[in-house]
Amino acid sequence: MEFAAALLSAVVPLTPALKSWLESVVQRNRSAARAEIIRARSAGTGESRGTRSECEAGDD
């Protein structure tokens, strides 16, 4: 029982930081998914802008 109390007393102060970190990870994943959808839509309609290497390759 004392071990559980000690564990809880160590974990409770970390909870807000862990929650904030988890929300940050979730937001990054959502943003990456939205960007992937936008890239897929633009590639499907032929409106791709190309990459920097493709643009520089034509400068030779």
Beta strands, then each sheet from edge to edge (+ up, - down):
end
